[in-house]
Amino acid sequence: MTFGFLSPLYTAVSWIIVQFHSLYSNVFRFDPDGGWAWGLSIASMVVVIRICLIPLFVKQIKATRAMQAIQPKMKAIQERYKNDRQRQSEEMMKLYKEAGTNPFSSCLPILVQAPFFTALYGVLAQVAKGHDIGVIHGDLLLSAGKAHIFGAPLSATFVSSGETSVKIVTAVMIILMSLSQFITQRQLMTKNVDLTVKTPFMQQQKMLMYVFPVMFAVMGINFPVGVLVYWLTTNVWSMGQQLVVIHNNPTPGSKAFQHRQERLKKAGRLRPDGTEIKGALWGMLPPSKAAIEEAASAAAVVEESVRASRQQPRRQTKAQRQQGGAAQVTEEAPAEPAEDAAPAESGAEPAAKQTAAKAGGPKQGTRQQPKRGGQRPKKKS
């Protein structure tokens, strides 16, 4: 199946495959009519495409993280404007604009690959029919028609082929393709997701973890062997690329982020504020001695402040504070003997206090109320 408007893309895809086929057959001495030369050519084309898509992959990661961060706000907007769909859409678009993302950003690599996938499918379909396509014609067309991978022609499918060996090869490739898709999505959900945020976006990602493999398995029975090689190589590349990203640049709050912080701390490359001390060549080389000393001094300052805060005196109770005040007054009292008149006065003072107590006078420490003087004047009749 071919489309006229994709003719330039058919030519580009076929040209890339032919160039790699020439490399493997002339330089590496693979059989020009063998499946390894053509199969590796298709896999190499995938590598070239995925290298070109690395900027989009980085954008996809940033968009996915931004979507995870704004999920609570999205949920609040949905609940607030649940009866006004138009206002809800306007607020959502405003939120996407502020966050610099949108739901379709995470699908960019897949959308960009779709034309190449369609073009490769069309190229292999024309090769199976013996028709010229792009730059594959003449001897190249005959060579591609003879190519087999593990006994299965490049253009054979699980449904169209009646040979058992071809069905076994295609079935194994379909299983590997679906399994690699599942592992890629699962490692994203289990290692690189902030587990503290429970949002519908996470539930959607969990659902896709099971939907995509099943979808690829169902569609895979109609894919030619060459297309299965394409998708299997793509999934393996995605899995490896994602492992590198999760290891070096995980999502904050995820398990992978915690493991990375522990590794950096053991290596002496973690500042007290949690940022990384990067070496030369964007962190690929070890940090310099000055950077390590800077981290050590900063960590020592933090440790000293923590130790000082732990040595602060505990809060005293009211009774302890009163006892401390009485002891302080006792220490500050003069030790010199009083004058001669002091004993007499001191002796007279307790006697006066005792007499007042016996007479029902006010006790020490109580406030004496003033007596009311005179009688109230009588009212005039």
C-alpha positions as CSV (number, residue, x, y, z in Angstrom):
1,M,0.0,0.0,0.0
2,T,1.5,3.3,-1.1
3,F,0.4,6.9,-1.1
4,G,1.4,9.4,-3.8
5,F,2.0,12.3,-1.5
6,L,4.5,10.1,0.4
7,S,6.6,9.4,-2.7
8,P,9.5,11.7,-1.5
9,L,9.5,9.8,1.8
10,Y,9.5,6.4,0.0
11,T,12.6,7.6,-1.9
12,A,14.3,8.8,1.3
13,V,13.6,5.6,3.2
14,S,14.7,3.3,0.4
15,W,17.8,5.4,-0.2
16,I,18.9,5.1,3.5
17,I,18.3,1.3,3.4
18,V,20.3,0.9,0.2
19,Q,23.2,2.9,1.5
20,F,23.5,0.7,4.6
21,H,23.0,-2.4,2.5
22,S,26.0,-1.3,0.4
23,L,28.0,-0.7,3.6
24,Y,27.3,-4.2,5.1
25,S,27.7,-6.1,1.9
26,N,30.8,-4.3,0.6
27,V,32.7,-3.4,3.8
28,F,31.6,-6.0,6.3
29,R,31.3,-8.7,3.6
30,F,27.7,-9.9,4.4
31,D,25.9,-11.8,1.7
32,P,24.2,-9.1,-0.5
33,D,21.1,-11.3,-0.9
34,G,21.1,-12.5,2.7
35,G,18.7,-11.4,5.5
36,W,21.5,-10.0,7.7
37,A,22.5,-7.4,5.2
38,W,19.0,-6.2,4.6
39,G,17.8,-6.7,8.2
40,L,20.8,-4.7,9.6
41,S,20.1,-2.0,7.0
42,I,16.6,-1.6,8.4
43,A,17.9,-1.5,12.0
44,S,20.5,1.0,11.1
45,M,17.9,3.2,9.5
46,V,16.0,3.1,12.8
47,V,19.1,4.2,14.7
48,V,19.6,7.2,12.4
49,I,15.9,8.2,12.8
50,R,16.1,7.9,16.6
51,I,19.3,9.9,16.8
52,C,17.6,12.7,14.8
53,L,14.6,12.5,17.2
54,I,16.7,12.9,20.4
55,P,15.7,16.7,20.7
56,L,12.0,15.6,20.5
57,F,12.7,12.9,23.1
58,V,14.1,15.5,25.5
59,K,11.1,17.7,24.8
60,Q,8.8,14.7,25.5
61,I,10.5,14.1,28.9
62,K,10.0,17.8,29.9
63,A,6.4,17.8,28.7
64,T,5.7,14.6,30.7
65,R,7.2,16.0,33.9
66,A,5.3,19.3,33.4
67,M,2.0,17.4,33.0
68,Q,2.7,15.5,36.2
69,A,3.3,18.7,38.0
70,I,0.1,20.4,37.0
71,Q,-2.2,17.4,37.5
72,P,-3.5,18.7,40.9
73,K,-4.3,22.1,39.3
74,M,-6.1,20.4,36.4
75,K,-8.2,18.4,38.9
76,A,-9.1,21.5,40.8
77,I,-10.2,23.2,37.5
78,Q,-12.3,20.2,36.5
79,E,-14.1,20.2,39.9
80,R,-14.6,24.0,39.9
81,Y,-16.0,24.3,36.4
82,K,-17.6,20.8,36.0
83,N,-20.8,22.4,34.8
84,D,-19.2,24.8,32.4
85,R,-17.3,22.9,29.7
86,Q,-16.3,26.0,27.8
87,R,-14.8,27.8,30.8
88,Q,-13.1,24.5,31.8
89,S,-11.4,24.3,28.4
90,E,-10.3,28.0,28.6
91,E,-8.8,27.5,32.0
92,M,-7.1,24.3,30.9
93,M,-5.5,26.0,27.9
94,K,-4.4,28.9,30.1
95,L,-2.8,26.4,32.5
96,Y,-1.0,24.6,29.7
97,K,0.3,27.9,28.4
98,E,1.6,28.9,31.9
99,A,3.3,25.5,32.3
100,G,4.7,25.5,28.8
101,T,3.3,22.1,27.9
102,N,0.3,20.3,26.4
103,P,-1.0,16.7,26.4
104,F,0.2,16.1,22.8
105,S,3.9,17.0,23.5
106,S,4.5,13.5,25.0
107,C,3.4,12.0,21.7
108,L,5.8,13.9,19.4
109,P,8.3,11.1,18.9
110,I,5.6,8.6,17.9
111,L,3.9,11.1,15.6
112,V,7.1,12.0,13.8
113,Q,8.0,8.3,13.4
114,A,4.6,7.5,11.9
115,P,5.4,8.7,8.3
116,F,8.7,6.7,8.3
117,F,6.8,3.6,9.5
118,T,4.2,4.1,6.8
119,A,6.9,4.6,4.2
120,L,8.8,1.4,5.3
121,Y,5.6,-0.6,5.2
122,G,4.9,0.7,1.6
123,V,8.5,-0.1,0.5
124,L,8.3,-3.7,1.8
125,A,4.9,-4.2,0.3
126,Q,6.1,-3.2,-3.1
127,V,9.2,-5.4,-2.7
128,A,6.9,-8.3,-2.0
129,K,5.0,-7.7,-5.2
130,G,8.2,-7.2,-7.2
131,H,7.5,-3.5,-8.0
132,D,10.1,-0.8,-8.1
133,I,9.9,1.6,-5.2
134,G,12.1,4.6,-4.6
135,V,15.7,3.7,-5.4
136,I,15.1,0.0,-5.0
137,H,14.8,-1.4,-8.5
138,G,16.6,-3.9,-10.8
139,D,19.2,-6.1,-9.1
140,L,18.4,-4.5,-5.7
141,L,14.8,-5.4,-6.0
142,L,15.7,-9.0,-6.8
143,S,18.2,-9.1,-3.9
144,A,15.6,-7.7,-1.4
145,G,13.1,-10.3,-2.6
146,K,15.5,-13.1,-1.9
147,A,16.5,-11.9,1.6
148,H,15.3,-14.1,4.5
149,I,15.7,-13.6,8.3
150,F,15.8,-16.9,10.1
151,G,14.1,-18.4,7.1
152,A,11.3,-15.8,6.8
153,P,11.3,-13.4,3.8
154,L,11.4,-9.7,4.7
155,S,8.0,-9.1,3.1
156,A,6.2,-12.1,4.8
157,T,3.6,-11.7,7.4
158,F,2.1,-14.0,10.1
159,V,-1.3,-14.0,8.4
160,S,-0.3,-14.2,4.7
161,S,2.3,-16.9,5.1
162,G,1.3,-20.6,5.2
163,E,4.7,-21.9,6.2
164,T,5.1,-23.0,9.8
165,S,8.7,-21.7,10.1
166,V,7.6,-18.2,9.0
167,K,4.8,-18.2,11.5
168,I,7.1,-19.2,14.3
169,V,9.7,-16.4,13.4
170,T,7.0,-13.8,13.1
171,A,5.3,-14.9,16.3
172,V,8.5,-14.7,18.3
173,M,9.2,-11.2,16.9
174,I,5.7,-10.1,17.8
175,I,6.1,-11.3,21.3
176,L,9.5,-9.6,21.7
177,M,8.1,-6.4,20.3
178,S,5.2,-6.4,22.7
179,L,7.3,-7.4,25.7
180,S,9.9,-4.7,25.0
181,Q,7.1,-2.1,24.8
182,F,5.7,-3.3,28.2
183,I,9.1,-3.3,29.9
184,T,9.8,0.3,28.6
185,Q,6.5,1.6,30.0
186,R,6.8,-0.3,33.3
187,Q,10.2,1.0,34.1
188,L,8.9,4.5,33.5
189,M,6.0,3.9,35.9
190,T,7.9,2.1,38.7
191,K,11.1,4.1,38.7
192,N,10.6,7.6,37.2
193,V,7.3,8.8,38.5
194,D,6.7,11.0,41.6
195,L,4.9,8.6,43.9
196,T,3.7,11.4,46.2
197,V,1.4,12.8,43.5
198,K,-1.7,10.7,42.9
199,T,-3.4,12.0,39.8
200,P,-5.6,10.7,36.9
201,F,-2.5,11.1,34.7
202,M,-0.8,8.3,36.5
203,Q,-3.8,6.0,36.1
204,Q,-3.8,6.8,32.4
205,Q,-0.1,5.8,32.2
206,K,-0.8,2.6,34.0
207,M,-3.5,1.8,31.6
208,L,-1.3,2.5,28.6
209,M,1.3,0.1,30.0
210,Y,-1.1,-2.8,29.3
211,V,-2.9,-1.3,26.3
212,F,0.1,-0.6,24.0
213,P,1.6,-4.1,24.1
214,V,-1.8,-5.7,23.4
215,M,-2.4,-3.3,20.5
216,F,1.1,-4.0,19.0
217,A,0.5,-7.7,19.3
218,V,-2.9,-7.5,17.5
219,M,-1.5,-5.3,14.7
220,G,1.8,-7.2,14.5
221,I,0.2,-10.2,12.8
222,N,-0.3,-8.1,9.7
223,F,3.2,-6.5,9.8
224,P,5.9,-7.8,7.3
225,V,9.0,-9.2,8.9
226,G,11.0,-6.1,7.9
227,V,8.5,-3.8,9.8
228,L,8.7,-6.1,12.8
229,V,12.5,-5.6,12.7
230,Y,11.9,-1.9,12.6
231,W,9.6,-1.8,15.6
232,L,11.6,-4.3,17.6
233,T,14.7,-2.1,17.1
234,T,12.8,1.0,18.0
235,N,11.5,-0.5,21.2
236,V,15.0,-1.7,22.2
237,W,16.4,1.8,21.5
238,S,13.6,3.4,23.5
239,M,14.2,1.1,26.4
240,G,18.0,1.8,26.5
241,Q,17.5,5.5,26.0
242,Q,15.0,5.7,28.8
243,L,17.3,3.8,31.2
244,V,20.1,6.3,30.6
245,V,17.6,9.2,31.2
246,I,16.2,7.6,34.4
247,H,19.8,6.9,35.7
248,N,21.2,10.4,35.0
249,N,18.2,12.7,35.1
250,P,15.3,11.2,37.0
251,T,12.0,12.9,38.0
252,P,12.3,14.6,41.4
253,G,10.4,12.6,44.0
254,S,10.8,9.3,42.2
255,K,12.7,6.2,43.4
256,A,15.3,6.7,40.7
257,F,15.8,10.3,42.0
258,Q,16.4,9.0,45.6
259,H,18.9,6.4,44.3
260,R,20.7,9.0,42.3
261,Q,21.0,11.3,45.3
262,E,22.5,8.5,47.4
263,R,25.1,7.7,44.6
264,L,26.1,11.4,44.4
265,K,26.4,11.6,48.2
266,K,28.7,8.6,48.3
267,A,30.8,9.9,45.5
268,G,31.1,13.3,47.2
269,R,29.3,15.1,44.4
270,L,26.3,16.3,46.3
271,R,26.0,19.8,47.7
272,P,24.1,20.4,51.0
273,D,21.2,22.0,49.1
274,G,20.8,18.8,47.0
275,T,22.3,20.0,43.8
276,E,25.0,18.0,41.9
277,I,28.6,19.0,41.6
278,K,29.2,18.4,37.9
279,G,32.6,17.6,36.4
280,A,34.0,18.5,33.0
281,L,32.1,17.6,29.8
282,W,28.6,18.0,31.4
283,G,29.3,15.7,34.3
284,M,30.8,12.8,32.3
285,L,34.2,13.3,33.9
286,P,34.9,13.2,37.7
287,P,34.6,16.6,39.5
288,S,37.6,18.6,40.2
289,K,39.5,18.7,43.5
290,A,38.3,22.3,44.2
291,A,34.6,21.3,43.7
292,I,35.0,18.3,46.1
293,E,36.6,20.6,48.7
294,E,33.8,23.1,48.2
295,A,31.2,20.4,48.9
296,A,33.2,19.1,51.9
297,S,33.5,22.6,53.5
298,A,29.8,23.3,52.8
299,A,28.8,20.0,54.4
300,A,31.0,20.8,57.4
301,V,29.3,24.1,57.9
302,V,25.9,22.4,57.8
303,E,27.0,19.7,60.2
304,E,28.4,22.4,62.7
305,S,25.1,24.3,62.6
306,V,23.1,21.1,63.2
307,R,25.4,20.3,66.2
308,A,25.0,23.8,67.6
309,S,21.2,23.6,67.3
310,R,21.2,20.3,69.2
311,Q,23.2,21.8,72.1
312,Q,20.7,24.6,72.9
313,P,19.4,24.4,76.5
314,R,16.0,22.8,77.1
315,R,13.1,24.9,78.1
316,Q,12.6,25.0,81.9
317,T,9.3,24.7,83.8
318,K,7.9,27.5,85.9
319,A,9.0,25.8,89.2
320,Q,12.6,25.3,87.8
321,R,12.7,29.0,86.8
322,Q,11.6,30.1,90.3
323,Q,14.1,27.8,92.0
324,G,16.8,29.2,89.7
325,G,15.8,32.8,90.6
326,A,15.8,32.1,94.3
327,A,19.3,30.6,94.1
328,Q,20.5,33.6,92.2
329,V,19.2,36.0,94.8
330,T,20.8,34.0,97.6
331,E,24.2,34.1,95.8
332,E,24.0,37.8,95.3
333,A,23.1,38.6,99.0
334,P,25.9,40.3,101.0
335,A,27.8,38.1,103.5
336,E,28.8,41.0,105.8
337,P,27.1,41.2,109.3
338,A,24.4,43.9,109.7
339,E,24.7,46.9,111.9
340,D,24.0,46.9,115.7
341,A,20.5,48.2,115.2
342,A,19.6,45.5,112.6
343,P,19.2,42.6,115.1
344,A,16.8,44.7,117.2
345,E,14.8,45.7,114.2
346,S,14.8,42.2,112.8
347,G,13.7,40.9,116.1
348,A,11.0,43.5,116.6
349,E,9.7,43.0,113.1
350,P,8.7,39.3,113.6
351,A,7.1,40.1,116.9
352,A,5.0,42.8,115.3
353,K,4.0,40.3,112.5
354,Q,3.0,37.7,115.1
355,T,0.9,40.2,117.0
356,A,-0.8,41.3,113.8
357,A,-1.5,37.7,112.9
358,K,-3.1,37.0,116.3
359,A,-5.3,40.1,116.0
360,G,-6.5,38.8,112.7
361,G,-4.5,41.3,110.7
362,P,-3.7,40.8,107.0
363,K,-1.3,38.0,106.1
364,Q,2.0,38.6,104.5
365,G,1.8,38.7,100.8
366,T,-1.9,39.6,100.7
367,R,-3.2,43.0,99.5
368,Q,-4.7,45.0,102.3
369,Q,-8.1,46.6,101.3
370,P,-8.6,50.2,102.5
371,K,-11.4,50.7,105.1
372,R,-14.4,52.7,104.3
373,G,-14.5,55.8,106.5
374,G,-17.7,57.2,108.0
375,Q,-21.4,56.2,107.5
376,R,-23.4,56.7,104.4
377,P,-25.5,59.9,104.5
378,K,-29.2,59.3,105.0
379,K,-31.5,60.1,102.2
380,K,-33.7,63.1,102.6
381,S,-37.4,62.4,102.9
